[in-house]
Amino acid sequence: MTERTEGSVSAADPLLYSVEEAARLLGLGRTSTFHLVTRGEIGSVKIGRCRKIPHDALTEYVKRLQTEQASGATNCYMTFCTTCGADEVEG
């Protein structure tokens, strides 16, 4: 993928990703990514019957995680938290 600067769009970079593609880019599983989308942690749009994730939504999600972690805030949204190992996670 080519480097993208703020506000730039390259023909080589898709504007929308499938949930599976977004999961691969984030290094997460498909189910975990669907869970984040369902909870509204990652923005998405529907086109027909397909759920797509905008490139900017992935960027915003990662920036939000970095900001939260830098401030010491911890939010677990997974059924099994890979950070703390909790089996049940309260949102």
Order of alpha helices (4+ residues) and beta strands (2+ residues): beta-alpha-alpha-beta-beta-alpha
